[in-house]
Amino acid sequence: MLKYSLCKNLAAATLCLLVGLACLPAQARTLMFADSFPLSHTLSTDGTVWWMDRVETLTDGDLSFRHFPAEQLAKAGEILQKIEDGVIQAGYVGTGYVSDELPLNGALMLPGEVRDTVEASRAYWQLLKSDTPLRQEFLDNGVVPVYAVMLPPYQLVLKRGPVASLADLKGLKLRSTGSLNLVVQAVGANPVSMAAPDAYLAIQRGTLDGTVLPVTSIAPYKVNEVTKSLSTNGRFGSFGITVVMDKKVYDGLSADEKKAVDQAGDETVAHLADVVENEVQTDLAEFRDQGMAIYEIPEAMQQALEPKYAEAQQAWVKRMADRGLDGQAVIDAYESELEHVRAAD
């Protein structure tokens, strides 16, 4: 009888302990996060930092981050590998820096695909949240996209003055990356694959004649200090800004934590795309005040560029086909989603 009583009391005590543990809050975790943006960059203040703050707020501090900005922990093109290696748990992955790992995501970098930053960002993010080849590329690399935006159309940023014809581009050494290399090559210039943070020194030293960049990325990387002219109506392509989390970490989150991460992602896409779109005119005004030549590419040159843009897109589709990938299907899927976004408005 005494033995039964002891067993009964032990079982009750164990049950109470288990119930008590179940009622305890999830243990707070701090995730390592890396990006390549200067802290002054909009993609940091209103992007990566904004997203991390929202996640921490929505989880009541159960998820927080230790932030390594401006390539402190890894170069832009190394962050995906650092996540795969378990060094960090989340970070920024620029699609153009890892085109071997995310080839199909390069479709949105092609000329003409991004005209309106807000619409393009909403369409791209919807494709990354759905069961699509674009999302699958991230999953195959062991990461989950948590938000993504597209940058404004890339422009010519040159050490020389404004260009007026294709002949002015011939032979220029321009910093570029990913699918943008095909565009630079198609217009007669020489692409030099390089991450944006390295452009300043390369232009200053004369290794480059300039770069293609969105207007909003020029000042954060101080490229305006070493260049003289900037186009405003070019359609040289765009760049996918994606932030990801280690898939094992994401899968291990509680249902509430996943919901918070997903909500923070949706909110960041809406917030950041608007900020980036509105920032373009402000930046252009500042560059004019600094003495840069801000100009529109002449209509005749624009017409000459159109077949070059098409040539770059066809070259990319062929490159994908050579890898056994259907690049045209991805372009079509994006343009279809873009129509849905526009119709919803």
C-alpha positions as CSV (number, residue, x, y, z in Angstrom):
1,M,0.0,0.0,0.0
2,L,2.9,2.3,0.9
3,K,4.6,1.5,-2.4
4,Y,1.3,2.3,-4.4
5,S,1.0,5.6,-2.5
6,L,4.5,6.6,-3.3
7,C,4.1,5.7,-7.0
8,K,0.8,7.6,-7.1
9,N,2.4,10.7,-5.5
10,L,5.4,10.5,-7.8
11,A,3.1,10.3,-10.9
12,A,1.1,13.3,-9.6
13,A,4.3,15.3,-9.0
14,T,5.5,14.4,-12.5
15,L,2.2,15.5,-14.1
16,C,2.4,18.8,-12.2
17,L,5.9,19.3,-13.4
18,L,5.0,18.7,-17.0
19,V,2.0,21.0,-16.8
20,G,4.1,23.6,-15.3
21,L,6.8,23.4,-18.0
22,A,4.1,23.6,-20.7
23,C,2.9,26.8,-19.2
24,L,6.3,28.4,-19.3
25,P,7.0,30.9,-22.1
26,A,9.2,29.7,-25.0
27,Q,12.9,30.4,-24.3
28,A,14.0,33.7,-25.8
29,R,16.5,33.3,-28.7
30,T,19.0,35.6,-30.3
31,L,19.7,34.9,-33.9
32,M,22.8,36.1,-35.7
33,F,21.9,38.3,-38.7
34,A,24.3,39.6,-41.4
35,D,23.9,42.0,-44.3
36,S,26.2,44.2,-46.5
37,F,24.4,47.5,-46.1
38,P,25.9,50.6,-44.5
39,L,23.7,51.5,-41.5
40,S,22.7,54.7,-43.3
41,H,21.3,52.8,-46.3
42,T,17.5,52.7,-46.6
43,L,17.7,49.0,-47.2
44,S,19.1,48.8,-43.6
45,T,17.1,51.5,-41.8
46,D,13.7,50.6,-43.5
47,G,14.6,47.1,-44.5
48,T,16.7,44.7,-42.5
49,V,16.7,46.7,-39.2
50,W,13.0,47.5,-39.6
51,W,12.2,43.8,-40.1
52,M,14.2,42.6,-37.2
53,D,12.5,45.2,-34.9
54,R,9.0,44.0,-36.1
55,V,9.9,40.4,-35.4
56,E,11.1,41.2,-31.9
57,T,8.0,43.3,-31.2
58,L,5.6,40.7,-32.6
59,T,7.2,37.9,-30.6
60,D,7.4,40.0,-27.4
61,G,11.2,39.6,-27.4
62,D,11.2,35.8,-27.7
63,L,13.1,36.3,-31.0
64,S,15.8,39.0,-31.2
65,F,18.8,39.5,-33.4
66,R,22.5,40.3,-33.2
67,H,23.1,42.4,-36.2
68,F,26.3,42.4,-38.3
69,P,25.9,45.2,-41.0
70,A,28.1,46.5,-43.7
71,E,29.9,43.2,-44.4
72,Q,31.3,43.0,-40.9
73,L,30.8,39.3,-40.8
74,A,30.7,38.3,-44.5
75,K,31.0,39.8,-47.9
76,A,27.7,40.2,-49.7
77,G,28.2,37.1,-51.9
78,E,29.2,35.0,-48.9
79,I,26.1,35.4,-46.6
80,L,24.1,32.5,-48.1
81,Q,27.1,30.2,-47.5
82,K,27.5,31.5,-43.9
83,I,23.8,30.5,-43.3
84,E,24.3,27.1,-44.8
85,D,27.4,26.6,-42.7
86,G,25.4,27.5,-39.5
87,V,27.6,30.6,-38.7
88,I,24.5,32.8,-38.9
89,Q,20.8,32.1,-38.8
90,A,19.5,34.9,-41.0
91,G,20.7,37.5,-43.4
92,Y,20.5,39.4,-46.7
93,V,21.0,37.5,-49.9
94,G,21.3,39.6,-53.0
95,T,20.1,37.4,-55.9
96,G,22.7,38.7,-58.3
97,Y,25.5,37.7,-56.0
98,V,24.5,34.1,-55.9
99,S,23.3,33.5,-59.4
100,D,24.8,30.0,-59.5
101,E,22.6,29.0,-56.5
102,L,19.5,31.0,-57.5
103,P,19.7,31.1,-61.3
104,L,16.0,31.5,-62.0
105,N,15.6,34.4,-59.6
106,G,17.8,36.3,-62.0
107,A,14.8,36.7,-64.2
108,L,13.7,39.9,-62.4
109,M,17.0,41.5,-62.9
110,L,16.5,41.5,-66.6
111,P,15.9,44.9,-68.4
112,G,12.4,46.1,-68.5
113,E,10.9,43.7,-66.0
114,V,10.9,46.2,-63.2
115,R,9.3,49.6,-64.0
116,D,7.4,50.3,-60.8
117,T,9.2,49.3,-57.6
118,V,6.1,48.8,-55.5
119,E,4.2,46.7,-58.1
120,A,7.3,44.6,-58.9
121,S,8.1,44.0,-55.2
122,R,4.6,42.8,-54.4
123,A,4.6,40.5,-57.4
124,Y,8.0,39.0,-56.6
125,W,7.2,38.6,-52.9
126,Q,3.9,36.7,-53.8
127,L,5.9,34.3,-56.0
128,L,8.4,33.7,-53.2
129,K,5.6,32.9,-50.8
130,S,3.9,30.5,-53.2
131,D,4.9,27.0,-54.4
132,T,7.0,28.3,-57.4
133,P,10.4,27.5,-58.8
134,L,11.6,30.8,-57.4
135,R,10.8,29.8,-53.9
136,Q,12.1,26.3,-54.4
137,E,15.5,27.6,-55.3
138,F,15.8,29.1,-51.8
139,L,14.5,26.0,-50.1
140,D,17.0,23.9,-52.0
141,N,19.8,26.0,-50.5
142,G,18.5,25.5,-47.0
143,V,16.9,28.9,-46.5
144,V,13.4,30.4,-46.3
145,P,12.7,33.8,-47.8
146,V,11.2,36.1,-45.1
147,Y,10.8,39.2,-47.3
148,A,11.9,40.6,-50.7
149,V,11.7,43.8,-52.7
150,M,12.9,44.8,-56.1
151,L,15.0,47.9,-56.5
152,P,14.2,50.8,-58.9
153,P,15.5,50.4,-62.5
154,Y,19.3,50.5,-62.7
155,Q,20.8,53.6,-64.2
156,L,24.2,54.6,-65.7
157,V,26.5,56.2,-63.1
158,L,29.7,57.3,-64.9
159,K,33.0,59.1,-64.2
160,R,32.4,60.9,-67.5
161,G,29.6,63.2,-68.6
162,P,26.2,62.2,-70.0
163,V,26.1,59.7,-72.9
164,A,24.1,60.4,-76.0
165,S,24.5,57.2,-78.1
166,L,25.5,53.6,-77.9
167,A,28.9,54.5,-79.2
168,D,29.5,56.4,-75.9
169,L,29.1,53.1,-74.0
170,K,31.5,51.0,-76.2
171,G,34.4,49.6,-74.2
172,L,33.4,51.2,-70.8
173,K,34.2,49.1,-67.8
174,L,31.0,49.0,-65.7
175,R,30.5,47.3,-62.3
176,S,27.6,44.9,-62.5
177,T,26.6,41.5,-61.3
178,G,24.4,38.5,-62.1
179,S,22.0,38.8,-65.0
180,L,23.0,42.5,-65.3
181,N,26.3,41.4,-66.8
182,L,24.3,40.3,-69.9
183,V,22.8,43.7,-70.2
184,V,26.0,45.6,-69.9
185,Q,27.6,43.3,-72.4
186,A,24.7,43.7,-74.8
187,V,25.0,47.5,-74.9
188,G,28.7,47.3,-75.8
189,A,30.3,47.9,-72.4
190,N,32.5,45.5,-70.5
191,P,30.8,44.1,-67.3
192,V,33.0,43.7,-64.2
193,S,31.3,41.5,-61.6
194,M,31.6,43.2,-58.3
195,A,29.4,43.7,-55.2
196,A,28.1,47.3,-54.7
197,P,30.3,48.0,-51.6
198,D,33.4,47.6,-53.7
199,A,32.4,50.0,-56.5
200,Y,33.6,53.2,-54.8
201,L,37.3,52.2,-54.7
202,A,37.3,50.6,-58.1
203,I,35.9,53.8,-59.7
204,Q,38.2,56.0,-57.7
205,R,41.3,54.0,-58.8
206,G,40.2,53.9,-62.4
207,T,39.6,50.2,-62.5
208,L,36.0,51.0,-63.5
209,D,34.6,53.8,-65.7
210,G,31.4,53.6,-63.7
211,T,28.6,51.3,-62.7
212,V,24.9,50.5,-63.1
213,L,23.0,51.1,-59.9
214,P,19.5,52.2,-58.7
215,V,19.4,55.8,-57.7
216,T,18.7,54.9,-54.1
217,S,22.0,52.9,-53.7
218,I,24.3,55.6,-55.0
219,A,24.7,57.8,-51.9
220,P,25.0,54.9,-49.3
221,Y,28.0,53.6,-51.2
222,K,29.3,57.1,-51.8
223,V,29.5,56.5,-55.6
224,N,28.3,60.0,-56.2
225,E,31.7,61.3,-54.8
226,V,33.6,59.6,-57.6
227,T,31.2,60.0,-60.6
228,K,30.0,62.9,-62.7
229,S,26.8,61.9,-64.4
230,L,23.6,59.9,-63.8
231,S,20.8,58.8,-66.2
232,T,17.2,58.8,-65.0
233,N,15.3,56.9,-67.6
234,G,17.4,53.8,-68.2
235,R,16.0,50.3,-68.0
236,F,19.1,48.4,-67.5
237,G,17.6,45.9,-65.1
238,S,17.0,45.7,-61.4
239,F,18.1,43.7,-58.3
240,G,16.3,41.4,-55.9
241,I,16.8,42.3,-52.2
242,T,15.9,39.1,-50.3
243,V,16.2,38.4,-46.6
244,V,16.2,34.7,-45.6
245,M,16.3,32.5,-42.5
246,D,17.9,29.2,-42.1
247,K,15.2,26.6,-43.0
248,K,16.0,24.5,-39.9
249,V,15.7,27.5,-37.7
250,Y,12.4,28.6,-39.3
251,D,11.0,25.1,-39.2
252,G,11.8,24.9,-35.5
253,L,9.9,28.0,-34.6
254,S,6.6,27.8,-32.8
255,A,3.4,28.4,-34.8
256,D,3.1,31.9,-33.2
257,E,6.7,32.7,-34.0
258,K,6.3,31.7,-37.6
259,K,3.2,33.8,-37.9
260,A,5.1,36.8,-36.5
261,V,8.0,36.3,-38.9
262,D,5.6,36.0,-41.8
263,Q,3.7,39.1,-40.7
264,A,6.8,41.1,-40.3
265,G,7.9,40.0,-43.8
266,D,4.6,41.2,-45.4
267,E,4.7,44.5,-43.5
268,T,8.4,45.1,-44.5
269,V,7.7,44.5,-48.2
270,A,4.9,47.1,-48.1
271,H,6.9,49.6,-46.1
272,L,10.2,49.3,-47.8
273,A,8.9,49.3,-51.4
274,D,7.1,52.6,-50.7
275,V,10.1,54.1,-49.0
276,V,12.4,53.2,-51.9
277,E,10.0,54.4,-54.6
278,N,9.6,57.8,-52.9
279,E,13.3,58.2,-52.2
280,V,14.3,58.4,-55.8
281,Q,13.3,62.0,-56.5
282,T,14.8,63.2,-53.2
283,D,18.1,61.6,-54.1
284,L,18.1,63.1,-57.6
285,A,17.6,66.6,-56.2
286,E,20.5,66.1,-53.8
287,F,22.8,64.9,-56.6
288,R,21.9,67.9,-58.7
289,D,22.8,70.2,-55.8
290,Q,26.1,68.4,-55.5
291,G,26.9,69.1,-59.2
292,M,26.2,65.8,-60.8
293,A,24.9,65.9,-64.4
294,I,21.4,64.4,-64.1
295,Y,20.0,63.6,-67.5
296,E,17.5,61.6,-69.6
297,I,18.9,59.2,-72.2
298,P,17.9,60.7,-75.6
299,E,15.0,59.1,-77.4
300,A,17.2,57.9,-80.3
301,M,19.5,56.1,-77.9
302,Q,16.5,54.6,-76.1
303,Q,15.3,53.2,-79.3
304,A,18.7,51.8,-80.0
305,L,18.8,50.2,-76.6
306,E,15.5,48.3,-76.9
307,P,16.8,45.5,-79.1
308,K,19.9,45.3,-76.9
309,Y,17.6,44.8,-73.9
310,A,15.8,42.0,-75.8
311,E,19.1,40.5,-76.7
312,A,20.1,40.3,-73.1
313,Q,16.8,38.6,-72.1
314,Q,17.1,36.1,-74.9
315,A,20.7,35.3,-73.8
316,W,19.5,34.7,-70.3
317,V,16.7,32.4,-71.4
318,K,19.2,30.4,-73.4
319,R,21.6,30.3,-70.5
320,M,18.9,28.8,-68.4
321,A,17.9,26.3,-71.1
322,D,21.5,25.2,-71.2
323,R,21.2,24.3,-67.5
324,G,17.9,22.5,-68.1
325,L,15.8,25.3,-66.6
326,D,12.8,27.0,-68.1
327,G,13.6,30.7,-67.7
328,Q,10.8,31.9,-70.1
329,A,8.2,30.2,-67.8
330,V,9.5,32.2,-64.9
331,I,9.4,35.5,-66.8
332,D,5.8,34.6,-67.8
333,A,4.8,33.7,-64.3
334,Y,6.2,37.0,-62.9
335,E,4.5,39.1,-65.6
336,S,1.2,37.2,-64.9
337,E,1.5,37.9,-61.2
338,L,2.3,41.6,-62.0
339,E,-1.0,41.8,-63.9
340,H,-2.8,40.4,-60.8
341,V,-1.2,43.1,-58.6
342,R,-2.2,45.8,-61.0
343,A,-5.7,44.5,-61.3
344,A,-6.0,44.4,-57.5
345,D,-5.2,48.1,-57.3
